[in-house]
Amino acid sequence: MSTVHIIDHPLVQHKLTQMRMKETGSKDFRELLNEIALLMGYEVTRDLSVEDVDIETPISKMVGKRISGKKLAIVPILRAGLGMLDGMHTLVPVAKVGFIGLYRDPVTHSPVEYYCKLPEDVDKRLVIVVDPMLATGGSSRDAITMLKKRGCSNIRLMCLVAVPEGIKVVQDAHPDVDIYVASIDSHLNENDYIVPGLGDAGDRIFGTK
């Protein structure tokens, strides 16, 4: 079974609390999400392998470290996942970016695919899927399935807020995919929103209703 990593760094928790507040406007919400994504990215990429490299500083020669082997791809789930893209891309600017478009059917609450654009060599990369909310788990599960159908075998899921129900859905379908979250909240309400959560992340990022 995959591992769920809870990133409880004080700065992450502080910014998450600000995001949860209903009076936080879209501009501040976007900026906080961007900052949290960057901070969480440090943990998601903590175990990347490194290799020795000979360099010369202005003072002397030395042996430094650089990332070896794994190339990265960042894949936000549209549309809310876009709010986490800039933070991750700032951290790893050489990473390629793909996009998966899924929306939640208002009646069935099931995810419906409408877009998929990925780097040609995505199957050779460590793929980090980003989406602020892991609620029912359907969108994340289906996005990971789409990646696996394209040959991806090294995938990680990074979300801001999750609930046990959503985590179970992803783990049952993809026991090989580790999940990184800032908080595991209580439960889903009758409309499949996370409680206490932070509302509809897409609406709060883009100022829509």
N, C-alpha and C positions, 0 to 999 in steps of 0.2 A: 504494500500500500504506500502511496505517496506521502510525503511529509508536508505538514502545514507549518510554515514559518511565520511567527507573529513578530513583526518588527515594532518593538515597543520603545524605540529611542525617544527620549523626552521631547526633542524638537518635532518629531513626527506626531506624537500624541498631542502636543500643544497646538500644532497647526490643524490637526484633525478636529479638535474641539472647536476651533474658530470656524471651520467649514460647516460643522453641524448646526451652528446657531442660525435660526431662521432669518435673522436680520442681516446676515452676511450677503452682500450684493454680488452680482455676477463677476464684476471686475476682481474683487478680492477673492472670490471663490476660485476663479481661474488661476490667479497668481499662487494661491495656497496649494492648489492641486499640482501645479507645475513644480513647486518647491518640494512637496512631499514625494512626488515621483522621482525627483533627483536623489533625495535622501534614501528612499527605498531601493533605488537602483544600486547603491553601494552594497547593500546586503544581497540582492539578487545575483550580483556579479562577484561576490566575495571569493568564490572558489575557482575562478578562472585560472588556468595554468599560466605560469610565466617561465621565461627562459633568460639565461644570461646573455648580455650583449656588451661588447667592448665599445666604449665611448670615450670622448675626451672633453672634459670641462675646461673652462678658461684657465684652470689652475693645473690640472694633471689628468692623466689617463685613469680610467677606472672601469670596473665591471658593473653595469647597471642591470635592471630588470625590465622586460617588456612582455606584454601578453603574447602568448604563443598558441598556435593551433586553432582554437575555436574562433571562427568568425561569427559575428552577431547579426541578428535581424530583430527589429522591433515591429510588432504587428498589433496596432490598436484595433479594437472592435468598435466600429462606427455606431453611434457618433460620439458617445461619451468618452471612449478610449482616446480620442484626439486630445483631450485635456491632459493626458499623461505623456504624450509623445515628446513634447519639447523638452521636458525635464530629463527624460531618458536619453534623448538625442544630444543634449548638452553634455551629459556624462560620457556618452560613447558616440562621438560625432562621426566615426567611420562606419557605424552600423548602417545596414541597409534597412529600408522601411517598406512594409507591406500593409495592405488594408483589407479588412474583412467587414462587410456590411451585413448586419443582422438587425431586424426590428422585432419587437414583441407584438404578436397579434393581440389586439385589444379584447378579443373574446376568449380565445383559448390560452392566452399568455405564453404561447409557445413561440420560439424564435423562427423567423422566416429569413432566408438568405436573399440578398438582392445585389451583392457586389463582392468580388474577390480579385485582388490584384497583388501579386507577390513577386519578390525578386526571383530571377530565373534559377539561381543557385540556392534557393531557400532550404532545400533538402540537405545542404552541406553546412548549415549554420545552426548555432544555438539560437532558438527562436524564443523571444520573450513576448508573450501575449499580454496586453495591458487593457484593463477595463476597470473603472472605479468601483463598480458594484458587482458582487457575486451573490445574487439573490436566489432565484430558482435554480441557477446553474445551467440552464438550457443553452444560453448564448455561448458561454465559455466552452461547454461540452461540445457544441456543434462546431465552433471555430477550431478547436483542437482536432476534431475529426477531419475537418477540411484540410488542415495542415498535414495530418498523417496520410491522407489520401494522395498528397503531393510529395510523399517520401520523407517528410520530416520525422526525425526520431529523437531529437533532443529539444524538448519544449518545456518552458516554465511559464506559469501563470502568475501575474502580479495584479492584485486588486487592492483597493483601499479598504473597503468594508465588506465583510462576508457574514453569512449565517450558516449554522450547521447543515441546514437542508441543502443549500447550494454546494457546500463543500462535498457533501456525500454524493451528490449527482455527478460532480466532476471526478471524484475519486473512484466511484463505481465504474465509470466509463473509461477512465484513463488513470489507472493506478501507478503509472510510470511518470506522471507529471507532478512535480512539486508545486505547491501553492504558497505564495507570499502575500500576506495581508497585514494591515496596520491594526485591524480590530475584528474580532468575531462578535457580532451583535447577537441579540436575543433570539429573534424569530421573524418570520414573515407574517404580515397581516392578511386580511381577507382579499386584498388587492395585490398580493405578492410584492409589497414594498417592505424593505428592511426596517425593523423596529429595534432601537430608536432611529438608526440610520441617519440620513442627511437629506432625504427627499429624492426627487428625480435628478440624478447627477447631470444628465444632458440638458434638462431645462435650466438648471442652476448655472451651468457653464455658459450657455448661449443665450440666456435670458428669454427663453421661450416657455410656453405653457402647453 
